[in-house]
Amino acid sequence: MKLTFILADTQRTYVSITCENEHRPYSKRTVTLELTAEQLLQVKPRYTGDRGNARTYEEVLEVFVENELHKQGEDSDSQRDR
């Protein structure tokens, strides 16, 4: 199983609109991470019961990235400037 991130460079679009009065679509890049066997076990949906003849499992509702800097209560902008 893989975890895929799609990251966008919106700065280039912002600058082209505000400074050049042009609209350029933002560029994107994709990063894919292969999950380890241990990580797969942690995120594997658990069996929750049966619905008719079908087995049902937990559903993935949300996945998000947490920045460690925010957990520590530090401002990410001040960290970026260092």
N, C-alpha and C positions, 0 to 999 in steps of 0.2 A: 504494500500500500504506500502511496505517496501523498505528500502534502505539498500543494502548489500555491505559490504567492504570485499575484500579478501586481506589479508596482508601476506607478505612473509618474512621469515627470511633468507635473502641472505648472511648474515655474516657467518653462519656456512658453507655454500657451499664454500665461498671465502677462509676461513681458511683451509678447507680440501683440496682444490686444491693447494693453495700456500704453505702450510706447510707440508702436508702429502702426496701430489701427488696422491690424491684420489678425485673422484667426488661423492659427496653426493647430492642428490636432496634437494633443500631447503624445509623447512617445511612451511606449510601455516596454517592460521587460518581464520575463517570467523566470521564476526560480522554483525548482522542484527539489524537494528533500525526500529521500527514501527513509521510511520509518524502520527502526530496528524491531526485532522480534519482541523485545520487552515493551517498546512503545505501542506496538500493535495490540498486545494483550491489554494494555491500559485503556485504549480507546475503542476496543472491540465492543459493539453493541451487545448488551446482555439480553438473554431470552426473558420475555415478560409474560408469556402465556400463549393461548391459542384463540384464534378467531375463526370459528367454523373449522375447516380442515387445514387452515394455514397457521404456521407458527409466527408469532409476532416478537419483535425485538425493539429495543430502545431506538429512537431516531435521533440523528445528529441535528440539533436545532441551530447551534451557533458555534463558530470557531473564530477566535480572535488572537491577535498578537499582543502580548504585554511587554512593555518596555521596562526593563529593570530599573532604570533611572526614576521612573514615576513611582515605583514601589517604594523607593528610598526617600521619596519626597523632595527630590532635587529637580530643578528646572532643566528641561532638556536643552533649551536654548543656551543656557550658561555652560552646559557640558559640551555642546557643539563648538563653541568658540574657543575652547581650550586647546 
